[in-house]
Amino acid sequence: MGATAQLPISTLDGTVTDPQGAVVAGATVVITNTATGMSREATTGSDGGFAVTDLSPGQYTVRVNAPGFATSEFRELRLEVGRASTLNVSLKIIGAGEVIQVTTGDIAVNSTQSEVQGVMEAAAIESLPLNGRNFLDLAFLIPGNRPAARFDPTKTNTVEVSSAGAFGRGGNIIVDGTDNNDEVVGGTLMNFPQDGLAEFQIAVNKYTAEVGRSSSSIINIATKSGSNDVHGSEYIFFRHKALQGLPATFDRRLPTPRFSREQFGGSLGGPFVRDKLFGFISMEYLDQDHAVPVGVRDFTTNTVTGGSALAFVHDFRLTSKGDWIPDEKDHISLRYSFERSLDVDNGFLTQPAGSAANRQQSLNRYNSVLANWTRSLSARQINTVIYQKNYFLNSIPGFSPNDPVTNPAGLAPGNEVRFPSLQDGANYRIPQRTIEHCII
């Protein structure tokens, strides 16, 4: 019996046999989430096979029993986001009522899928230092991925991923089984607090058709949920130009560019009603003052010299989630995520450098609401209904410091002048405004 896992979930399948290797039909397989106590049950078919789909990533206990055999119990079985694991069980003939506990170290083998993929578990997400704490940076730890060239003028503070040499805007980014793609220009839509992510997976190729929409890779994110244990975190990160060295390529004749960053936040999750109702929330704020490289025209020598201009990023991120397990057949999940980002950065450049007048200020505001209802119809049938609504607002007003040197008199707003080594004047792409409503 085979099962194909869709990327937003985990799947466990396998075959149950007796001591002689003959298949055991009618064996009962019960898989229980260690964190929430939620159980799912399956029965092996005539071929001895079973499959349990639509499981949240995490730790599980699996019990397998059949008439005439001792019960086999597998503890601390780790199921990863987007992966199908295979657990083959050989039952023992021992006294009735006895339980055999089996170590799961080498038992769960991914023999179902052929995707070229990598998974970052919660422990790695929590402990790995990410500069700026953007979850997409995790993709670069997996072979075949690199930063993509910047193509999106509406989000100057985002990260895009190029997989196997493909262009960054062609990927498909999935969060909790739903869309997180910019439907206007492509690429990622919103960022999430790093402490709100449970697992991160990227499939570079050979992924299945039902998760298509991608000419590059599938990036699959599972957010955290509450559990029977209260868990949380708090942190603050600080960087300043006085505490870090300058790159070897920096021209020491120029003033040291300003830089300071404070990034702080935390998370909290736990039960409202044990085994029934859980909640989780995570928040993060980034406050960064820095400088961006700009070109400065020297009218006396007709040359362009290097310089810097002020810039900043103020970014607030929030994600909250509630899970309700009313009975053994139903699981209802609600998630709300929000991000508000205000920043100043270089405008979209086609020349080697831009002037200070060519910078832009961007305001981005994101709201995402998700509802998920999963019902177990039988030991072999699962039905899942997902509703999601995304709202995205981007506003880039006209930007000009009205400096007569960088923005000479008589240069009309929006009239950008390009030289071989400099892009001067107000960026031709602004002002602009984008509003996106997406219901899935």
RODO-2510 file (C-alpha; in nm, 4 decimals, decimal comma):
residues 440
     n   res          X          Y          Z
     1     m     0,0000     0,0000     0,0000
     2     g     0,1569     0,3315    -0,1091
     3     a     0,0930     0,6900    -0,0092
     4     t     0,2217     1,0149    -0,1540
     5     a     0,2738     1,3008     0,0893
     6     q     0,1723     1,6504    -0,0065
     7     l     0,4362     1,9012     0,0939
     8     p     0,2474     2,0877     0,3706
     9     i     0,2091     1,7743     0,5836
    10     s     0,3847     1,4591     0,7003
    11     t     0,2927     1,1001     0,6179
    12     l     0,3756     0,7676     0,7818
    13     d     0,3343     0,4423     0,5907
    14     g     0,4716     0,0910     0,6118
    15     t     0,4059    -0,2823     0,6167
    16     v     0,3296    -0,5130     0,9110
    17     t     0,4628    -0,8709     0,8999
    18     d     0,4855    -1,1753     1,1296
    19     p     0,8139    -1,3362     1,2470
    20     q     0,8327    -1,5409     0,9230
    21     g     0,7925    -1,2303     0,7032
    22     a     0,4325    -1,2988     0,5973
    23     v     0,2088    -0,9903     0,5839
    24     v    -0,0426    -0,9344     0,8644
    25     a    -0,3797    -0,8047     0,7509
    26     g    -0,6163    -0,6321     0,9939
    27     a    -0,3448    -0,5078     1,2302
    28     t    -0,4284    -0,1847     1,4127
    29     v    -0,1805     0,1048     1,3910
    30     v    -0,2304     0,3958     1,6332
    31     i    -0,0078     0,7015     1,5941
    32     t    -0,0140     0,9656     1,8720
    33     n     0,1325     1,3155     1,8693
    34     t     0,3528     1,3412     2,1778
    35     a     0,2993     1,7180     2,2166
    36     t    -0,0805     1,7359     2,1855
    37     g    -0,2002     1,3816     2,2544
    38     m    -0,3967     1,3714     1,9259
    39     s    -0,4247     1,0147     1,7898
    40     r    -0,4923     0,8707     1,4462
    41     e    -0,5706     0,5089     1,3692
    42     a    -0,5239     0,2929     1,0603
    43     t    -0,5789    -0,0723     0,9742
    44     t    -0,3490    -0,2760     0,7526
    45     g    -0,4948    -0,4071     0,4274
    46     s    -0,4652    -0,7465     0,2651
    47     d    -0,1087    -0,6605     0,1653
    48     g    -0,0169    -0,5743     0,5247
    49     g     0,0282    -0,2083     0,4333
    50     f    -0,0927     0,1032     0,6126
    51     a    -0,0704     0,4790     0,5547
    52     v    -0,1502     0,7682     0,7877
    53     t    -0,1525     1,1064     0,6122
    54     d    -0,2059     1,4708     0,7047
    55     l     0,0089     1,4600     1,0180
    56     s     0,1663     1,7694     1,1682
    57     p     0,5477     1,7584     1,1893
    58     g     0,6740     1,6532     1,5307
    59     q     0,7399     1,3624     1,7682
    60     y     0,5051     1,0629     1,7658
    61     t     0,4472     0,7323     1,9418
    62     v     0,3287     0,4434     1,7245
    63     r     0,1594     0,1294     1,8629
    64     v     0,0931    -0,1716     1,6389
    65     n    -0,1124    -0,4688     1,7556
    66     a    -0,2892    -0,7673     1,6031
    67     p    -0,4654    -1,0752     1,7493
    68     g    -0,2140    -1,3395     1,8553
    69     f     0,0822    -1,1011     1,8640
    70     a     0,2460    -0,8795     2,1224
    71     t     0,1976    -0,5061     2,0827
    72     s     0,4976    -0,3217     1,9326
    73     e     0,5512     0,0355     2,0459
    74     f     0,7789     0,2865     1,8759
    75     r     0,8585     0,6024     2,0706
    76     e     1,0116     0,9359     1,9690
    77     l     0,9433     0,8805     1,6014
    78     r     1,0243     1,2087     1,4279
    79     l     0,8072     1,3100     1,1312
    80     e     0,9352     1,5992     0,9193
    81     v     0,7457     1,8563     0,7177
    82     g     0,6720     1,7470     0,3626
    83     r     0,8246     1,4017     0,4010
    84     a     0,6783     1,0537     0,3845
    85     s     0,8482     0,8146     0,6276
    86     t     0,8283     0,4369     0,6070
    87     l     0,7969     0,2239     0,9205
    88     n     0,8053    -0,1513     0,8578
    89     v     0,6990    -0,3548     1,1629
    90     s     0,7736    -0,7186     1,2419
    91     l     0,5398    -0,8403     1,5167
    92     k     0,6538    -1,0910     1,7791
    93     i     0,4625    -1,3850     1,9228
    94     i     0,4760    -1,3338     2,2969
    95     g     0,2276    -1,3600     2,5791
    96     a    -0,0973    -1,1697     2,5367
    97     g    -0,0933    -0,8165     2,6762
    98     e     0,2841    -0,7759     2,6558
    99     v     0,4304    -0,4658     2,4904
   100     i     0,7631    -0,4572     2,3083
   101     q     0,9258    -0,1141     2,2963
   102     v     1,1409    -0,0621     1,9889
   103     t     1,4070     0,2047     1,9398
   104     t     1,3235     0,4089     1,6309
   105     g     1,6764     0,5205     1,5447
   106     d     1,7073     0,3536     1,2029
   107     i     1,3513     0,2371     1,1487
   108     a     1,1877     0,5399     0,9884
   109     v     1,3273     0,5399     0,6334
   110     n     1,2121     0,7751     0,3585
   111     s     1,1537     0,5147     0,0865
   112     t     0,8435     0,6738    -0,0648
   113     q     0,9623     1,0052    -0,2133
   114     s     1,2256     1,0889    -0,4734
   115     e     1,2442     1,4672    -0,4314
   116     v     1,5818     1,6354    -0,4078
   117     q     1,5148     1,8180    -0,0837
   118     g     1,6444     1,9306     0,2514
   119     v     1,4751     1,9939     0,5863
   120     m     1,5720     2,2270     0,8704
   121     e     1,4170     2,1178     1,1996
   122     a     1,3037     2,3436     1,4838
   123     a     1,6275     2,2978     1,6812
   124     a     1,8335     2,4245     1,3867
   125     i     1,5951     2,7147     1,3195
   126     e     1,6161     2,8214     1,6847
   127     s     1,9943     2,7905     1,7211
   128     l     2,1372     2,8954     1,3834
   129     p     2,2304     3,2658     1,3667
   130     l     2,0587     3,4393     1,0727
   131     n     2,1682     3,7907     0,9817
   132     g     1,8413     3,9830     0,9971
   133     r     1,6471     3,6671     1,0939
   134     n     1,4822     3,6091     0,7554
   135     f     1,3631     3,2479     0,7334
   136     l     1,4468     3,2233     0,3613
   137     d     1,8182     3,2440     0,4466
   138     l     1,7838     2,8844     0,5702
   139     a     1,7558     2,7727     0,2074
   140     f     2,1195     2,8654     0,1472
   141     l     2,2326     2,5941     0,3900
   142     i     2,0998     2,3319     0,1472
   143     p     2,3066     2,2513    -0,1664
   144     g     2,1804     2,3898    -0,4964
   145     n     2,0460     2,7203    -0,3624
   146     r     2,1886     3,0735    -0,3720
   147     p     2,0596     3,4313    -0,3331
   148     a     1,8695     3,5479    -0,6400
   149     a     1,9264     3,8793    -0,8114
   150     r     1,6962     4,1505    -0,6790
   151     f     1,3959     4,2004    -0,9065
   152     d     1,1196     4,3352    -0,6814
   153     p     1,1125     4,7159    -0,6375
   154     t     0,8282     4,6926    -0,3827
   155     k     1,0198     4,4937    -0,1191
   156     t     1,3785     4,6117    -0,0799
   157     n     1,4346     4,4221     0,2463
   158     t     1,3383     4,0717     0,1367
   159     v     1,5325     3,7601     0,0360
   160     e     1,4740     3,5577    -0,2797
   161     v     1,6064     3,2094    -0,3531
   162     s     1,7503     3,0764    -0,6778
   163     s     1,7433     2,6946    -0,6901
   164     a     1,9442     2,4911    -0,9400
   165     g     2,0263     2,8080    -1,1356
   166     a     1,6618     2,9116    -1,1855
   167     f     1,5374     3,2690    -1,1452
   168     g     1,4223     3,3597    -0,7936
   169     r     1,0724     3,4782    -0,8814
   170     g     0,9773     3,1354    -1,0214
   171     g     0,9664     2,9532    -0,6858
   172     n     0,6583     2,8531    -0,4883
   173     i     0,6548     2,9455    -0,1177
   174     i     0,4034     2,7566     0,0981
   175     v     0,3266     2,8331     0,4643
   176     d     0,1012     2,5854     0,6494
   177     g    -0,0105     2,4456     0,3143
   178     t    -0,1165     2,7807     0,1693
   179     d     0,0188     3,0498    -0,0591
   180     n     0,2860     3,3047     0,0406
   181     n     0,3713     3,4343    -0,3074
   182     d     0,3518     3,7846    -0,4485
   183     e     0,1000     3,7456    -0,7302
   184     v     0,2132     4,0691    -0,8990
   185     v     0,5902     4,0367    -0,9406
   186     g     0,6572     3,6855    -0,8043
   187     g     0,8760     3,5863    -0,5143
   188     t     0,7955     3,5829    -0,1446
   189     l     0,5105     3,7855     0,0018
   190     m     0,5604     3,8290     0,3774
   191     n     0,8171     3,7392     0,6415
   192     f     0,7434     3,5558     0,9675
   193     p     0,9043     3,5686     1,3138
   194     q     1,1812     3,3125     1,3203
   195     d     1,0683     3,1781     1,6595
   196     g     0,7236     3,1128     1,5085
   197     l     0,8535     2,8537     1,2600
   198     a     0,8475     2,4829     1,3395
   199     e     1,0195     2,3379     1,0323
   200     f     1,1566     2,4522     0,6970
   201     q     1,1805     2,2391     0,3821
   202     i     1,2969     2,3154     0,0303
   203     a     1,2466     2,0701    -0,2581
   204     v     1,4703     2,1611    -0,5505
   205     n     1,3198     1,9244    -0,8058
   206     k     1,1206     1,6025    -0,8637
   207     y     0,8366     1,7299    -0,6462
   208     t     0,4869     1,6035    -0,7185
   209     a     0,2344     1,7675    -0,9487
   210     e    -0,0123     1,8725    -0,6796
   211     v     0,2361     2,1264    -0,5422
   212     g     0,3270     2,2700    -0,8835
   213     r     0,3202     2,6391    -0,9787
   214     s     0,6977     2,6419    -0,9676
   215     s     0,9683     2,6675    -1,2299
   216     s     1,2308     2,6680    -0,9563
   217     s     1,1797     2,5123    -0,6113
   218     i     0,9121     2,4480    -0,3505
   219     i     0,9793     2,6184    -0,0160
   220     n     0,7544     2,4660     0,2487
   221     i     0,7122     2,6171     0,5965
   222     a     0,5266     2,4806     0,8976
   223     t     0,4537     2,7306     1,1766
   224     k     0,4545     2,6378     1,5439
   225     s     0,1486     2,5369     1,7434
   226     g     0,0731     2,5182     2,1122
   227     s     0,1106     2,1904     2,2990
   228     n     0,0330     2,0349     2,6372
   229     d     0,3552     2,1854     2,7715
   230     v     0,3995     2,5600     2,8132
   231     h     0,6936     2,6733     2,6017
   232     g     0,8319     3,0092     2,4962
   233     s     1,1335     3,2246     2,4233
   234     e     1,2626     3,5795     2,4469
   235     y     1,5665     3,7421     2,2916
   236     i     1,7409     4,0622     2,1894
   237     f     2,0200     4,1001     1,9328
   238     f     2,2308     4,4125     1,8958
   239     r     2,4856     4,5225     1,6360
   240     h     2,6750     4,8495     1,5959
   241     k     2,9454     4,9775     1,3637
   242     a     3,1781     5,0305     1,6622
   243     l     3,1665     4,6576     1,7405
   244     q     3,2487     4,5184     1,3970
   245     g     3,5336     4,5401     1,1492
   246     l     3,5173     4,6930     0,8042
   247     p     3,5420     4,4718     0,4942
   248     a     3,8819     4,4471     0,3253
   249     t     3,7409     4,6177     0,0148
   250     f     3,6262     4,9301     0,2018
   251     d     3,7965     5,2583     0,1058
   252     r     3,9491     5,3859     0,4325
   253     r     3,9531     5,7418     0,2948
   254     l     3,5734     5,7540     0,3252
   255     p     3,3817     5,8060     0,6499
   256     t     3,2681     5,4847     0,8171
   257     p     2,9028     5,4272     0,7224
   258     r     2,6610     5,4342     1,0131
   259     f     2,5087     5,1074     1,1280
   260     s     2,3113     5,0018     1,4340
   261     r     2,0522     4,7282     1,4727
   262     e     1,8277     4,6142     1,7547
   263     q     1,6138     4,3077     1,6968
   264     f     1,4038     4,1668     1,9776
   265     g     1,0984     3,9516     2,0335
   266     g     0,9673     3,6332     2,1847
   267     s     0,7087     3,3585     2,1719
   268     l     0,4668     3,1768     2,4039
   269     g     0,2627     2,8603     2,3541
   270     g     0,0673     2,6178     2,5670
   271     p    -0,2687     2,4582     2,6412
   272     f    -0,5977     2,6259     2,7233
   273     v    -0,7505     2,2796     2,7739
   274     r    -0,5125     1,9835     2,7795
   275     d    -0,5407     1,7514     2,4787
   276     k    -0,8149     1,9758     2,3356
   277     l    -0,7332     2,3446     2,2879
   278     f    -0,3918     2,5054     2,2309
   279     g    -0,2572     2,8526     2,1553
   280     f     0,0689     3,0022     2,0290
   281     i     0,1937     3,3549     1,9531
   282     s     0,5284     3,4933     1,8364
   283     m     0,6347     3,8560     1,7793
   284     e     0,9523     4,0183     1,6500
   285     y     1,0670     4,3773     1,5856
   286     l     1,3639     4,4964     1,3801
   287     d     1,4933     4,8538     1,4237
   288     q     1,7911     4,9269     1,2002
   289     d     1,9690     5,2511     1,1048
   290     h     2,2321     5,2143     0,8374
   291     a     2,3737     5,3660     0,5203
   292     v     2,3503     5,2535     0,1602
   293     p     2,6294     5,3055    -0,0948
   294     v     2,5626     5,5877    -0,3399
   295     g     2,7513     5,7611    -0,6151
   296     v     2,8348     6,1315    -0,5918
   297     r     2,9017     6,3405    -0,9046
   298     d     3,2035     6,5687    -0,8914
   299     f     3,1184     6,8438    -1,1412
   300     t     3,4682     6,9957    -1,1356
   301     t     3,6434     6,6749    -1,2409
   302     n     3,3486     6,5081    -1,4177
   303     t     3,3939     6,1944    -1,2112
   304     v     3,1775     5,9825    -0,9817
   305     t     3,3074     5,9132    -0,6328
   306     g     3,1786     5,6691    -0,3748
   307     g     2,9755     5,7758    -0,0768
   308     s     2,6887     5,6749     0,1470
   309     a     2,3415     5,8001     0,2296
   310     l     2,1143     5,7422     0,5270
   311     a     1,8699     5,4509     0,5285
   312     f     1,6654     5,2568     0,7831
   313     v     1,4401     4,9535     0,8367
   314     h     1,1529     4,9290     1,0877
   315     d     0,9881     4,5871     1,0635
   316     f     0,7269     4,4343     1,2986
   317     r     0,6204     4,0693     1,2523
   318     l     0,3552     3,8667     1,4334
   319     t     0,2040     3,5224     1,3950
   320     s    -0,0577     3,3610     1,6202
   321     k    -0,2204     3,0205     1,6011
   322     g    -0,4956     2,8278     1,7752
   323     d    -0,5625     2,4538     1,7500
   324     w    -0,8801     2,2794     1,8608
   325     i    -0,9240     1,9012     1,8767
   326     p    -1,2954     1,8567     1,9635
   327     d    -1,2877     1,4786     1,9174
   328     e    -1,0680     1,2000     1,7818
   329     k    -1,1781     1,2656     1,4225
   330     d    -1,1467     1,6444     1,3905
   331     h    -0,8658     1,8989     1,4040
   332     i    -0,9431     2,2690     1,3510
   333     s    -0,6660     2,5260     1,3207
   334     l    -0,6800     2,9074     1,2908
   335     r    -0,3789     3,1290     1,2158
   336     y    -0,3378     3,5067     1,1850
   337     s    -0,0108     3,6628     1,0678
   338     f     0,0830     4,0278     1,0289
   339     e     0,3838     4,2275     0,9122
   340     r     0,4446     4,6010     0,8771
   341     s     0,7697     4,7172     0,7214
   342     l     0,8893     5,0738     0,6583
   343     d     1,2322     5,1266     0,5039
   344     v     1,4547     5,3495     0,2936
   345     d     1,6921     5,1839     0,0476
   346     n     1,8476     5,2284    -0,2930
   347     g     1,6008     5,2421    -0,5776
   348     f     1,5907     4,9753    -0,8435
   349     l     1,9302     5,0064    -1,0138
   350     t     2,0275     4,9227    -1,3713
   351     q     2,3528     5,1201    -1,3548
   352     p     2,6504     5,0390    -1,1290
   353     a     2,5483     5,2996    -0,8686
   354     g     2,2627     5,5301    -0,7762
   355     s     2,2728     5,8784    -0,6292
   356     a     2,1192     5,9774    -0,2950
   357     a     1,8219     6,1214    -0,4830
   358     n     1,7645     5,7812    -0,6420
   359     r     1,6726     5,6177    -0,3103
   360     q     1,3166     5,5176    -0,2279
   361     q     1,0981     5,4798     0,0806
   362     s     0,8701     5,1754     0,0945
   363     l     0,5772     5,0921     0,3211
   364     n     0,4568     4,7335     0,3165
   365     r     0,1677     4,5986     0,5229
   366     y     0,0582     4,2338     0,5187
   367     n    -0,2358     4,0519     0,6761
   368     s    -0,2882     3,6772     0,6385
   369     v    -0,5786     3,4738     0,7836
   370     l    -0,5906     3,0941     0,7571
   371     a    -0,8483     2,8366     0,8676
   372     n    -0,7892     2,4617     0,8394
   373     w    -1,0351     2,1811     0,9190
   374     t    -0,9166     1,8218     0,8921
   375     r    -1,1617     1,5346     0,9456
   376     s    -1,0803     1,1652     0,9562
   377     l    -1,3611     0,9959     0,7619
   378     s    -1,2248     0,6448     0,8129
   379     a    -0,8987     0,4619     0,8693
   380     r    -0,8188     0,5181     0,5000
   381     q    -0,9887     0,8499     0,4179
   382     i    -0,8982     1,2048     0,5274
   383     n    -1,0672     1,5254     0,4164
   384     t    -0,9007     1,8663     0,4603
   385     v    -1,0575     2,2068     0,3915
   386     i    -0,8291     2,5138     0,3917
   387     y    -0,9363     2,8784     0,3615
   388     q    -0,6861     3,1605     0,3379
   389     k    -0,7095     3,5342     0,2724
   390     n    -0,4018     3,7504     0,2117
   391     y    -0,4046     4,1299     0,2032
   392     f    -0,0928     4,3164     0,0869
   393     l    -0,0430     4,6926     0,0590
   394     n     0,2709     4,8503    -0,0855
   395     s     0,3206     5,2248    -0,1116
   396     i     0,6318     5,3952    -0,2542
   397     p     0,5885     5,7747    -0,2612
   398     g     0,8050     6,0119    -0,4591
   399     f     1,1462     6,0517    -0,2944
   400     s     1,3800     6,3483    -0,3302
   401     p     1,5886     6,5305    -0,0721
   402     n     1,5730     6,8422    -0,2968
   403     d     1,9499     6,8726    -0,2964
   404     p     2,0559     7,1027    -0,5850
   405     v     2,3686     6,8918    -0,6351
   406     t     2,2050     6,5493    -0,6537
   407     n     1,8762     6,6805    -0,7947
   408     p     1,9563     6,9868    -1,0125
   409     a     1,6969     7,2554    -1,0786
   410     g     1,4881     7,1937    -1,3866
   411     l     1,4915     6,8129    -1,3512
   412     a     1,1249     6,7168    -1,3512
   413     p     1,0045     6,4673    -1,0856
   414     g     1,0417     6,1133    -1,2130
   415     n     1,2901     6,2134    -1,4837
   416     e     1,5800     5,9835    -1,4157
   417     v     1,9148     6,0561    -1,5802
   418     r     2,1476     5,7652    -1,6466
   419     f     2,5178     5,7905    -1,6979
   420     p     2,7548     5,4975    -1,7682
   421     s     2,8502     5,4788    -1,4003
   422     l     2,5608     5,6504    -1,2223
   423     q     2,1820     5,6513    -1,2017
   424     d     2,0808     6,0005    -1,0882
   425     g     1,7596     6,1873    -1,0136
   426     a     1,4306     6,0541    -0,8865
   427     n     1,3905     5,6834    -0,9680
   428     y     1,1611     5,6414    -1,2685
   429     r     0,9711     5,3547    -1,0994
   430     i     0,8202     5,5773    -0,8312
   431     p     0,5775     5,6859    -0,7050
   432     q     0,3786     5,3627    -0,7207
   433     r     0,1223     5,1731    -0,5139
   434     t     0,0126     4,8082    -0,5106
   435     i    -0,2869     4,6516    -0,3347
   436     e    -0,3334     4,2760    -0,3491
   437     h    -0,6284     4,0720    -0,2216
   438     c    -0,5974     3,6968    -0,2549
   439     i    -0,8472     3,4345    -0,1351
   440     i    -0,7589     3,0664    -0,1604
***
